[in-house]
Amino acid sequence: MKSKAFLLTLLLALPAAAQNAPSEVGQLFRALEASGCSFNRNGSWYSASEASAHLHRKYDYLTRKGLAGTAESFIDLAASKSSMSGRPYLVRCGSGTPVESRAWFLGKLAELRRAPAQH
């Protein structure tokens, strides 16, 4: 019984952002996959589904290392730049001008947070 109370205390002590991170990150993945946008990594363009698969691998690694506590940490540590070259990722939707993926993901995160909760 004490261990359940301790676990509950720990869970309640987590910041709300950390508790929502898997849900928000999942929503970011879904937004990317549904966007139809192209994703530039190290000078090559990839489809949204290819980009999502790549970012999933990076997110899984960060999760195993305990480094993906918030949606913002996912964006900063996995979805913004190449871990190998340090070059920023780019997102291009349609014939629009490419934007850095960090700005794109932060914009999507802000949209998700403004949207009414879906029940």
Secondary structure, DSSP 8 states (H G I E B T S, - for coil): -HHHHHHHHHHHHS-HHHHHHHHHHHHHHHHHHHH--EEEETTEEE-HHHHHHHHHHHHHHHHHTT---SHHHHIIIIISB-TTT--B-EEE-TTS--EEHHHHHHHHHHHHHHS----
